[in-house]
Amino acid sequence: MSSPVLPAAVASLFPAPDERRRIEDWLTGELVAALARLQAGPVTPTIDIASFRAELQTDDFSRPRALEDVLRWTIERMEHGIVQMTNPRYFGLFNPGATFPAQCADRITSLFNPQLASSASSPVPVELESHVIRAIGRRAGLTGAITGHFATGGSEANYTALLCALTASHPAFGSEGVRVFAGPVKFYTSRECHIAWLKIAHQAGLGRAALRLVDTDGRGRLDPQALERMIAADRASGAVPLMVVATAGTTGGGMIDPLQSCADIAQSERLWYHIDAAWGGGALASRRLRPLLAGIERADSMTIDAHKWLATTMGCAMFITTHGPVLSEAFHASTSFMPSSVAAVDPYLNTVQWSRRFLGLRLYLALATAGWEGLGAHVERAVEVIDRIKERLVTAGWSVANDSGLAVLDVVPPAELGEVRALVRRVVSSGRAWVAPVNFEGRDVVRICATNGETSDRDVVELVAVLNGR
Ligand SMILES: Cc1ncc(COP(=O)(O)O)c(C=O)c1O
């Protein structure tokens, strides 16, 4: 016979309120102290990963440990076990040091743990996310009914664009798949695109050969004439062109494809026009930089990652479109167990995901506290950081390979500093700064991106010194 009352909740998983508060307060203090150490310490991991693996081998979860001990252990291992995006001398791959409001959002979301699949389960979060999506869409100059959603990353948002393009281009695609097309489907983006497009073509079932990489103009931007020629050749050979993708802020060089020319071609060829502004879309926040994105308002859809230049915590992309019905057509589903089923509203009926985290709060809190002006100042500050680095490097004999206007600098060292990849290895292993080697327009360059909103003049001087072998 079972006991008359239920056993108590497992205390290690659900501590009593006093204990919870005690640990939360302690954790907050630990994290603030860790942040100060991270910002002053090495950018690169210092942990011996073989020892760490051996340490994990000894842990078979048979002996529970006190939460504080495990938290202290985790912070210590994180402090030595990752490339530190929070360090102001991380000049890296678009990964930001997260804003404090975005971090607060994660804390709130963790407590409430809302399920954002359905508007009935999470009416406030669903409205709030839509509000932010519409605000960003308006900022981009979209008109009409702006819709979209927060996604896990630029890759998911770009995948969504491809599914929308497929869905819009044939009424039977949803039921019959690609066999409805008269030939192999192709979509177009430049050689400098983010190469996740290959995985996207693969997972959509088109095959990687569906991605057509268009030549660039020698400056890292898609060449519109090459695009026209490629589309014409594909049509002539019986292929079915589907979508043009322009990149606003290429991963390698921060370059912006000719958005107007790409829009003209997509329009005259009757193709879906998507702009991958995963990183460069952040420039919309700045009145001064916004003109660089002229033409973005002509997109059928766009990707903007708030977890890049807008510095939310990781996994916070946006897919924005004015074709709500296509989105709803692409992701419709029907089941008896969901608490709501509202075609143009419920996220599970309009996105790749079903269960969804409350991602949009991160950007909402940043926008609400900094306003467009503050977010714009954050974005412009990154360009200023890059300008200062550029000036110092050019004076020291480096040459500049790109002319982005945004916050990525591709540079070639003077001959006496040796070849790029060895130089970058030396910089990264010093732990004093983090930069990347990339191949830009056929040559290796050192890629420097201002990703941290707290980089100071001292950090700039330190980066330039280590690059110059001092
Ligand atoms: C231009 C561009 N598009 C897409 C992506 C992929 O985004 P995510 O890493 O958020 O999936 C990136 C990532 O750096 C990018 O630079």
The ligand as a Gaussian input file, in Angstrom:
#p B3LYP/6-31G(d) Opt

LIG

0 1
 C       26.310000      35.530000     -43.403000
 C       25.981000      34.383000     -42.508000
 N       24.886000      33.657000     -42.737000
 C       24.552000      32.618000     -41.951000
 C       25.327000      32.253000     -40.890000
 C       24.932000      31.068000     -40.049000
 O       24.376000      31.539000     -38.873000
 P       24.300000      30.644000     -37.570000
 O       25.719000      30.340000     -37.189000
 O       23.598000      31.521000     -36.589000
 O       23.529000      29.420000     -37.905000
 C       26.485000      32.987000     -40.594000
 C       27.346000      32.632000     -39.454000
 O       28.359000      33.221000     -39.208000
 C       26.826000      34.072000     -41.423000
 O       27.939000      34.788000     -41.221000

